[in-house]
Amino acid sequence: MASLPGRERSLEVLLGLSRNPFTPLADFDPELARQMFVPLPPDSGLMAMASDTLAGTAPAFVAVVGEPGMGRTTRLNMLAYDFWESEGEYILYEVNPLEGPDAIDDLLRFTYERSRGLRKALKKIVLGVSELSEEELERLRRSPAQVGEALVDYLEPIRPVALLLDDAHNMLLTGDRWSFFFFESIRELVSVMPEGIMVTMTMSPDAFAALKKRHSALVSRLHDTIELKPLTDEQAVQIVERRLAIVRTRESESVLDPFTEEAISTANQYARGVPKRLMEILSLSLEAAVALRRTRVTEVIVEDVMAPEKPILEFLERVPQRLRKEVEVLLRDFGGGPAPLEKLALTAEVPPEEEYRRFESLVAAGIVMKDAAGMYYIPKEVLESAALEEAKKEVKKRPKEAERPKRLPRSIERILRKSRRL
């Protein structure tokens, strides 16, 4: 959501910015989003293959692998814009965990419609009425080879073209039969596609590991795998510098003004190098500075903004590293539970069988429990115990006369209130 005019005015007067540059890129027009995008080292290979595809000298099949918030969809949007700007074509398709053959039909219909003229829109399009008959779909879904060949038939006349499959890991949630069918169809496509066609799919690291085991023939055909790693502090500074430069309205002695470098580093540490989370923290810090009528965003403001999060972060530190993502999803997305395994796996972007093993490990460790319906939740006693231990530490730091009755942090109280087990 864009800032209100009054807030924008305050941003300009106090901080010299025409707008908050850390709101989602979707809030900007495509050209501005392209200007704000900072390529990182893994992006060089992706850009090179896109250039070869646009030149019609080679086909390309690429996987963009990263955790949620690492910029997978952003990179597909950048590819789409590059193809549009170079007068190529693109089909940006969001893979949803549909049941049975519906997923195959949806991809065929979507690609067919896009190849026949519904083009050049930098957004995900809601599928309308298809010209493909049910009889034709029934014929195609008899074998992955026929689906792959049909996709080539749709794409070849509109080369150069990029088929961009966002969240391809969702097909691992459709059951073994149709998951195999979908990925085998893509294998057929990339095996026979001519120069000028680029296929790019995004997925989580856990899903990609499962894909390598289940569909090794598909993974072996990848021309490159772009692995998105957490941002270093230096990379975080580069991203902030680029965004601030575009919205700055007055000269400044520092390219990071109104932020200090320490503030950016602190925010990146809290974000654990995840770009989406970093942007959220910086956006909140900017808004806090305006509310406080400050002309600088320091690490103190970032710390104050993140204060409500600290009990959750400290609780997560107690969880084994390999299981931390599961607990965080259960806390943040489901209020501590109870939540069914299928939804937890979908949110964490982990294949269900692997997610089951992880949650059962958490149950065995006493961090998570499972109710009679098979849903997982964090017992309120576990949350209270961890929160009270932190409260005791804080009390010890104060003079005795300053002691107060112990109270749970608000972030933990909110999670406990959401739980149906209170």
C-alpha positions as CSV (number, residue, x, y, z in Angstrom):
1,M,0.0,0.0,0.0
2,A,1.4,3.4,-1.0
3,S,2.0,6.0,1.7
4,L,-0.6,8.7,2.3
5,P,0.2,12.2,0.8
6,G,0.7,13.6,4.3
7,R,3.2,10.9,5.1
8,E,5.0,11.4,1.8
9,R,5.3,15.1,2.6
10,S,6.8,14.3,6.0
11,L,9.2,11.9,4.3
12,E,10.4,14.7,2.0
13,V,10.7,17.4,4.7
14,L,12.4,15.3,7.4
15,L,14.3,12.7,5.4
16,G,14.6,14.1,1.8
17,L,12.7,11.2,0.2
18,S,9.8,11.5,-2.3
19,R,8.4,8.2,-1.1
20,N,9.2,5.1,1.0
21,P,11.4,3.1,-1.4
22,F,11.1,-0.1,0.6
23,T,7.5,-1.0,-0.1
24,P,7.1,-4.0,-2.4
25,L,8.4,-3.7,-5.9
26,A,4.8,-4.5,-7.1
27,D,3.8,-1.1,-5.9
28,F,6.1,0.5,-8.5
29,D,5.7,0.6,-12.3
30,P,7.8,-2.1,-14.0
31,E,10.4,0.3,-15.3
32,L,11.0,1.7,-11.8
33,A,11.1,-1.8,-10.4
34,R,13.8,-2.6,-13.0
35,Q,15.8,0.5,-11.9
36,M,15.6,-0.5,-8.3
37,F,16.7,-4.1,-8.9
38,V,20.3,-4.8,-7.8
39,P,21.8,-7.8,-9.6
40,L,23.8,-10.1,-7.3
41,P,26.6,-12.5,-8.4
42,P,24.2,-15.4,-9.2
43,D,22.2,-13.2,-11.6
44,S,25.0,-12.9,-14.1
45,G,24.4,-16.4,-15.5
46,L,20.6,-15.8,-15.6
47,M,21.1,-12.6,-17.6
48,A,23.5,-14.2,-20.0
49,M,21.1,-17.1,-20.8
50,A,18.3,-14.6,-21.3
51,S,20.5,-12.6,-23.7
52,D,21.3,-15.8,-25.7
53,T,17.6,-16.7,-25.8
54,L,16.6,-13.2,-27.0
55,A,19.3,-13.4,-29.7
56,G,17.9,-16.7,-30.9
57,T,21.3,-18.4,-30.5
58,A,20.3,-21.0,-27.8
59,P,17.6,-22.4,-25.7
60,A,17.8,-22.2,-21.9
61,F,16.4,-24.2,-19.0
62,V,17.1,-22.6,-15.5
63,A,16.1,-23.2,-11.9
64,V,16.0,-20.3,-9.5
65,V,16.3,-21.8,-6.0
66,G,15.8,-19.9,-2.8
67,E,13.8,-19.7,0.5
68,P,10.6,-17.6,0.6
69,G,11.4,-13.9,0.4
70,M,14.7,-14.3,-1.3
71,G,13.5,-12.7,-4.6
72,R,12.5,-15.7,-6.8
73,T,9.4,-14.0,-8.2
74,T,11.2,-10.7,-8.5
75,R,13.7,-12.3,-10.8
76,L,10.9,-13.8,-12.9
77,N,9.4,-10.3,-13.1
78,M,12.7,-8.9,-14.2
79,L,13.1,-11.5,-16.9
80,A,9.5,-10.8,-18.1
81,Y,10.3,-7.1,-18.3
82,D,13.6,-7.8,-20.2
83,F,11.8,-9.9,-22.7
84,W,9.0,-7.3,-23.1
85,E,11.5,-4.5,-23.5
86,S,13.5,-6.5,-26.2
87,E,10.2,-7.2,-28.1
88,G,10.3,-10.8,-27.1
89,E,7.4,-12.6,-25.4
90,Y,6.9,-14.1,-22.0
91,I,4.4,-16.3,-20.2
92,L,4.5,-15.9,-16.4
93,Y,2.6,-18.7,-14.8
94,E,2.0,-19.3,-11.1
95,V,2.0,-23.0,-10.3
96,N,-0.7,-23.8,-7.8
97,P,-1.1,-27.1,-5.9
98,L,-4.2,-28.2,-7.9
99,E,-5.5,-31.7,-7.7
100,G,-5.0,-34.4,-10.3
101,P,-5.0,-33.5,-14.0
102,D,-6.3,-30.0,-13.3
103,A,-2.7,-28.8,-12.9
104,I,-1.8,-30.1,-16.3
105,D,-4.9,-28.7,-18.0
106,D,-4.3,-25.3,-16.3
107,L,-0.8,-25.0,-17.7
108,L,-1.8,-26.1,-21.2
109,R,-4.8,-23.7,-21.3
110,F,-2.8,-20.8,-19.9
111,T,0.1,-21.3,-22.3
112,Y,-2.2,-21.8,-25.2
113,E,-4.1,-18.6,-24.5
114,R,-1.0,-16.5,-23.8
115,S,0.6,-17.8,-27.0
116,R,-2.4,-16.6,-29.0
117,G,-2.3,-13.0,-28.0
118,L,-2.9,-12.4,-24.2
119,R,0.7,-11.0,-23.8
120,K,2.9,-8.3,-22.3
121,A,1.3,-7.8,-18.9
122,L,3.8,-7.8,-16.0
123,K,1.4,-9.6,-13.6
124,K,-0.1,-13.0,-13.0
125,I,-3.2,-13.3,-15.1
126,V,-6.4,-15.1,-14.0
127,L,-7.3,-17.8,-16.5
128,G,-10.4,-17.2,-18.6
129,V,-12.3,-19.3,-21.0
130,S,-10.0,-21.6,-23.1
131,E,-10.4,-22.5,-26.7
132,L,-8.9,-25.9,-26.0
133,S,-11.7,-28.5,-26.0
134,E,-12.1,-31.1,-23.3
135,E,-11.4,-33.7,-26.0
136,E,-8.1,-32.2,-26.9
137,L,-7.1,-31.9,-23.2
138,E,-8.0,-35.5,-22.7
139,R,-5.8,-36.5,-25.7
140,L,-2.9,-34.5,-24.4
141,R,-2.9,-35.7,-20.9
142,R,-2.5,-39.3,-22.0
143,S,1.3,-38.9,-21.9
144,P,3.9,-36.3,-20.7
145,A,5.5,-36.5,-24.2
146,Q,2.3,-35.2,-25.8
147,V,2.1,-32.3,-23.3
148,G,5.7,-31.4,-23.8
149,E,5.3,-31.4,-27.6
150,A,2.1,-29.3,-27.3
151,L,3.9,-26.7,-25.2
152,V,6.7,-26.5,-27.8
153,D,4.0,-26.1,-30.6
154,Y,2.5,-23.2,-28.6
155,L,5.8,-21.5,-27.9
156,E,7.7,-21.9,-31.1
157,P,5.7,-19.4,-33.3
158,I,6.2,-16.6,-30.8
159,R,10.0,-16.9,-30.2
160,P,12.0,-15.5,-28.5
161,V,9.8,-16.4,-25.5
162,A,10.3,-17.1,-21.8
163,L,8.1,-19.6,-20.0
164,L,8.4,-18.6,-16.4
165,L,7.0,-21.1,-13.9
166,D,6.7,-19.5,-10.5
167,D,6.6,-21.7,-7.4
168,A,7.0,-25.0,-9.3
169,H,7.5,-26.8,-6.0
170,N,3.8,-26.7,-5.5
171,M,3.5,-29.6,-7.9
172,L,5.2,-31.8,-5.4
173,L,2.0,-31.4,-3.3
174,T,-0.3,-32.9,-5.9
175,G,0.5,-36.6,-5.3
176,D,3.1,-38.8,-6.9
177,R,1.3,-39.5,-10.1
178,W,0.5,-36.0,-11.3
179,S,3.7,-34.6,-9.8
180,F,5.6,-37.0,-12.0
181,F,3.4,-36.2,-15.0
182,F,4.0,-32.5,-14.7
183,F,7.8,-32.6,-14.3
184,E,8.1,-35.3,-17.0
185,S,6.1,-32.9,-19.3
186,I,8.6,-30.2,-18.6
187,R,11.5,-32.6,-19.3
188,E,9.9,-33.4,-22.7
189,L,9.6,-29.7,-23.4
190,V,13.2,-28.8,-22.6
191,S,14.5,-31.8,-24.4
192,V,13.1,-30.8,-27.8
193,M,12.6,-27.0,-27.6
194,P,14.5,-25.1,-30.2
195,E,16.7,-21.9,-29.8
196,G,14.9,-18.9,-28.7
197,I,12.9,-20.5,-25.9
198,M,13.8,-20.1,-22.2
199,V,12.1,-22.1,-19.4
200,T,12.7,-20.9,-15.9
201,M,11.2,-22.4,-12.8
202,T,11.5,-21.2,-9.2
203,M,11.3,-23.4,-6.1
204,S,12.5,-23.7,-2.5
205,P,15.8,-25.5,-1.6
206,D,13.9,-28.4,0.1
207,A,11.7,-28.9,-2.9
208,F,14.7,-28.8,-5.2
209,A,16.5,-31.5,-3.2
210,A,13.4,-33.7,-3.5
211,L,13.1,-32.9,-7.2
212,K,16.7,-34.1,-7.7
213,K,15.8,-37.4,-6.1
214,R,12.5,-38.0,-7.9
215,H,13.2,-36.4,-11.3
216,S,16.9,-36.7,-11.9
217,A,16.4,-36.9,-15.6
218,L,14.8,-33.4,-15.5
219,V,17.4,-31.8,-13.3
220,S,20.2,-33.2,-15.5
221,R,18.9,-31.1,-18.4
222,L,19.2,-27.8,-16.5
223,H,21.6,-25.4,-18.1
224,D,22.1,-23.6,-14.8
225,T,20.8,-23.5,-11.2
226,I,20.7,-20.0,-9.7
227,E,21.0,-20.4,-5.9
228,L,19.8,-17.3,-3.9
229,K,21.8,-17.0,-0.7
230,P,21.2,-14.6,2.3
231,L,22.4,-11.1,1.7
232,T,25.7,-10.0,3.1
233,D,25.8,-6.7,4.9
234,E,27.6,-5.3,1.9
235,Q,24.9,-6.4,-0.5
236,A,22.2,-5.0,1.8
237,V,24.0,-1.6,1.7
238,Q,24.1,-1.8,-2.1
239,I,20.4,-2.4,-2.4
240,V,19.5,0.4,0.1
241,E,21.9,2.8,-1.8
242,R,20.2,2.0,-5.1
243,R,16.7,2.5,-3.8
244,L,17.4,5.7,-1.9
245,A,19.1,7.3,-4.9
246,I,16.0,6.9,-7.0
247,V,13.7,8.7,-4.4
248,R,16.1,11.2,-2.9
249,T,14.9,14.8,-3.4
250,R,18.0,16.7,-2.1
251,E,21.7,16.5,-2.1
252,S,23.4,14.6,0.7
253,E,26.9,14.0,2.0
254,S,26.2,10.2,2.2
255,V,24.7,7.9,-0.4
256,L,22.9,6.1,2.4
257,D,21.3,9.2,3.9
258,P,19.0,9.2,6.0
259,F,20.2,5.7,7.1
260,T,23.4,5.0,8.9
261,E,25.4,1.9,7.7
262,E,25.0,0.5,11.2
263,A,21.2,0.7,10.9
264,I,21.3,-1.2,7.7
265,S,23.6,-3.9,9.1
266,T,21.4,-4.3,12.2
267,A,18.3,-4.6,10.0
268,N,20.0,-7.2,7.8
269,Q,21.0,-9.2,10.9
270,Y,17.4,-9.3,12.1
271,A,16.2,-10.2,8.6
272,R,18.8,-13.0,8.5
273,G,19.8,-11.8,5.0
274,V,16.3,-12.3,3.5
275,P,15.6,-9.4,1.1
276,K,11.8,-9.3,1.6
277,R,12.2,-9.2,5.4
278,L,15.0,-6.6,5.1
279,M,12.7,-4.3,3.1
280,E,9.9,-4.7,5.7
281,I,12.2,-3.8,8.6
282,L,13.7,-0.8,6.7
283,S,10.2,0.4,5.8
284,L,9.0,0.2,9.4
285,S,12.2,2.0,10.6
286,L,11.6,4.8,8.1
287,E,8.0,5.2,9.2
288,A,9.1,5.2,12.8
289,A,11.7,7.9,12.1
290,V,8.9,10.1,10.6
291,A,6.6,9.5,13.5
292,L,9.4,10.5,15.9
293,R,10.3,13.5,13.8
294,R,13.8,12.3,13.3
295,T,16.1,13.2,10.4
296,R,18.2,10.1,10.7
297,V,17.4,6.4,10.8
298,T,19.9,4.9,13.3
299,E,20.4,1.4,14.6
300,V,18.6,2.5,17.8
301,I,15.5,3.1,15.8
302,V,15.8,-0.3,14.1
303,E,16.3,-1.9,17.6
304,D,13.2,-0.2,18.9
305,V,11.2,-1.3,15.8
306,M,12.3,-4.9,16.3
307,A,11.8,-5.0,20.1
308,P,8.4,-6.8,19.9
309,E,10.0,-9.5,17.8
310,K,12.9,-10.3,20.2
311,P,11.0,-12.8,22.3
312,I,10.0,-14.8,19.2
313,L,13.6,-14.7,17.9
314,E,15.0,-15.7,21.2
315,F,12.5,-18.6,21.4
316,L,13.6,-19.8,17.9
317,E,17.2,-19.7,19.0
318,R,16.3,-22.6,21.4
319,V,15.2,-24.8,18.5
320,P,17.7,-26.9,16.5
321,Q,18.8,-25.1,13.4
322,R,17.5,-27.7,10.9
323,L,14.0,-27.5,12.5
324,R,13.8,-23.7,13.1
325,K,11.9,-22.9,9.9
326,E,9.0,-25.3,10.9
327,V,8.6,-23.7,14.3
328,E,8.8,-20.2,12.8
329,V,6.0,-21.0,10.3
330,L,3.9,-22.5,13.1
331,L,4.4,-19.4,15.2
332,R,4.1,-16.6,12.6
333,D,1.6,-18.0,10.1
334,F,-0.6,-20.1,12.4
335,G,-0.3,-18.3,15.7
336,G,1.3,-21.3,17.3
337,G,-1.3,-23.8,16.0
338,P,-3.0,-26.1,15.8
339,A,-2.4,-26.5,12.1
340,P,-2.6,-29.4,9.7
341,L,0.5,-30.9,8.1
342,E,-0.6,-30.1,4.5
343,K,-0.9,-26.4,5.2
344,L,2.3,-26.3,7.1
345,A,4.1,-28.0,4.2
346,L,2.6,-25.6,1.7
347,T,3.6,-22.5,3.7
348,A,7.1,-23.8,4.5
349,E,7.5,-25.0,0.9
350,V,8.7,-28.4,2.0
351,P,7.5,-31.7,0.5
352,P,4.9,-33.2,2.9
353,E,6.8,-36.4,3.7
354,E,9.9,-34.4,4.7
355,E,7.8,-31.9,6.7
356,Y,6.2,-34.8,8.5
357,R,9.6,-36.1,9.6
358,R,10.6,-32.7,10.9
359,F,7.5,-32.1,12.9
360,E,7.6,-35.6,14.4
361,S,11.2,-34.7,15.5
362,L,9.8,-31.6,17.1
363,V,7.1,-33.6,18.9
364,A,9.8,-36.0,20.2
365,A,11.8,-33.1,21.5
366,G,8.8,-31.7,23.4
367,I,8.8,-28.4,21.4
368,V,5.6,-29.2,19.5
369,M,2.6,-31.4,20.3
370,K,0.0,-33.1,18.1
371,D,-3.7,-33.2,18.9
372,A,-6.2,-35.9,18.4
373,A,-6.9,-34.7,14.9
374,G,-3.3,-34.9,13.9
375,M,-2.7,-31.2,13.9
376,Y,0.5,-29.6,15.3
377,Y,0.7,-26.9,17.9
378,I,3.2,-25.3,20.3
379,P,2.0,-25.8,23.9
380,K,1.4,-22.6,25.8
381,E,3.6,-23.9,28.6
382,V,6.6,-24.1,26.3
383,L,6.0,-20.5,25.1
384,E,5.4,-19.2,28.6
385,S,8.5,-21.0,30.0
386,A,10.8,-19.5,27.4
387,A,9.3,-16.0,27.7
388,L,9.4,-16.0,31.5
389,E,13.1,-17.1,31.4
390,E,13.9,-14.1,29.3
391,A,11.8,-11.9,31.6
392,K,13.9,-13.1,34.6
393,K,17.1,-12.2,32.8
394,E,15.8,-8.7,32.3
395,V,14.8,-8.4,36.0
396,K,18.3,-9.4,37.1
397,K,19.7,-6.5,35.0
398,R,17.7,-3.9,37.0
399,P,18.2,-2.5,40.5
400,K,16.1,-4.4,43.0
401,E,13.9,-1.4,43.7
402,A,12.9,-1.3,40.0
403,E,11.6,-4.9,39.9
404,R,8.1,-5.3,38.5
405,P,5.7,-8.2,38.4
406,K,6.8,-10.6,35.6
407,R,4.7,-10.3,32.5
408,L,4.9,-12.2,29.2
409,P,6.1,-10.1,26.2
410,R,3.3,-8.8,24.0
411,S,4.4,-10.9,21.0
412,I,4.1,-14.1,23.0
413,E,0.7,-13.0,24.5
414,R,-0.6,-12.4,20.9
415,I,0.4,-15.9,19.9
416,L,-1.1,-17.4,23.0
417,R,-4.4,-15.5,22.4
418,K,-4.6,-16.8,18.9
419,S,-4.2,-20.4,20.1
420,R,-7.4,-22.3,20.6
421,R,-5.7,-24.1,23.5
422,L,-5.8,-21.1,25.8
